[in-house]
């Protein structure tokens, strides 16, 4: 063992499972120089803190692959003063050997992949962001469940020859309307009642999560300030806070655009060139919401909508225009979350209407439980929009208008030619004045 290998810090590759973990203690600066000191195989997960306190020190770095409980493992290790990082699972999965794999091999592979320096580190969200993500994912799942139950009911009605022209009515009137569409048998009606029961339960859960998200937006000045942007309301604002988390981890708007996945894919290798769309990379959940916001912007009279419609007219692709508007909206989101925005002096009708709809999503029961009236909630929201955040524009960045490039006139070209003659001290200039040169040129054209 060389001296560099002995003095280099240890890297601990951790292969975690719900009930156990395997750790490989590796020391070295590169994968070729790495030496395995010890391997702990299939240790119970509830002994993680005790095992780490006995076998690791503050100089060691624990790396593990992103999985279901990886964030919780990192938080446990950080709580006892250890350093830990989560590596992207997509890249590590490509290094896996198909013919030979076990927990020991996986732990060693994770450690050597980190020493290679090509792995990507996953940001570990703080507890508040993690809780918001749990809410957001629960709302998305129950929204999907509501759509599934609605389609199942419509499909069952269609199988029995019933087609609703206006779609499925409201749940409080649905049972009465469906009862009149056909002479249902008792067994058929029991199937419909079961589907309505599941649909009603899914709708109640959806309203429950939407109410909690609306309350969170109203109580957080950062999330509430997001509704200042056109196309952004409580759902998108909450998703921005849950998915993005700490905006300072993105150094510039381009980093945030790449994280969301609004930068087009490309492959330029050799003689072949390929340009793709915005799918297949980035956060699909947040990108889809921003594209929906872009579509609502295009339906408005916002200046960004005018720009998007011009782009649509020139390119002829609606999806391209939506993606471009969503990209510009993401840039505005970065600046607003960073606080580089103008202060809100007055709430206009558009913003006041948004606040009213957010309060409506809170629901009458939760408004009554909070002990406040709708008017009080509106006043608190307006006060938070005006004074809840401190906005600071970049003092070093000054606005410099771009020079307008236009073709030079004939008189300007002749004046420039005369100035060049004067600089070279030509004793016989071609023209005495621009007007004389212009009249001479007109005579030649005639």
Number of C-alpha atoms within 10 A of each C-alpha: 9 8 7 12 17 13 11 14 15 24 26 28 28 28 28 25 16 12 10 15 21 24 26 26 24 26 25 22 20 15 17 10 16 21 18 15 10 11 16 15 15 16 15 15 16 12 11 15 15 10 14 15 14 8 9 15 14 11 13 19 18 24 25 27 26 20 15 11 12 22 20 12 20 19 18 16 17 15 11 14 13 19 17 21 21 22 21 17 17 12 14 19 12 9 12 14 12 7 5 7 10 10 19 19 16 25 27 23 21 28 28 24 20 22 20 12 10 10 17 15 16 14 14 18 17 12 11 12 17 16 12 19 21 13 18 20 15 15 20 15 12 19 17 14 17 21 13 14 19 17 13 14 19 17 14 15 17 12 10 12 10 14 14 13 6 6 9 16 13 9 14 9 10 12 15 11 15 18 12 9 13 12 10 14 8 9 9 12 15 12 13 18 14 12 17 18 14 15 21 16 13 21 18 14 17 20 17 16 21 21 22 15 24 25 20 18 23 24 15 15 18 21 24 26 24 24 21 18 16 18 23 25 23 26 17 19 24 26 22 21 21 23 18 21 19 15 18 11 11 16 10 14 18 16 15 22 21 17 18 23 21 26 21 14 14 12 10 9 8 6 5 7 9 9 10 11 15 19 14 11 15 17 16 16 14 19 22 14 19 26 22 17 21 27 21 15 24 20 12 14 9 13 11 17 21 15 15 25 19 13 18 17 12 10 11 12 11 15 13 16 25 24 24 20 25 26 25 16 22 20 17 17 20 22 16 19 19 18 18 15 15 11 15 15 9 10 14 9 9 10 18 13 12 16 22 15 14 24 22 14 19 22 17 14 9 15 17 11 9 10 8 11 12 14 11 11 18 17 12 12 24 20 13 18 25 16 13 15 15 11 17 12 13 10 6 6 7 7 6 6 6 6 6 6 6 6 7 8 8 13 13 12 12 17 16 13 15 19 13 13 16 13 8 8 10 11 8 9 14 11 16 10 12 18 13 11 18 15 11 13 12 10 9 8 7 6
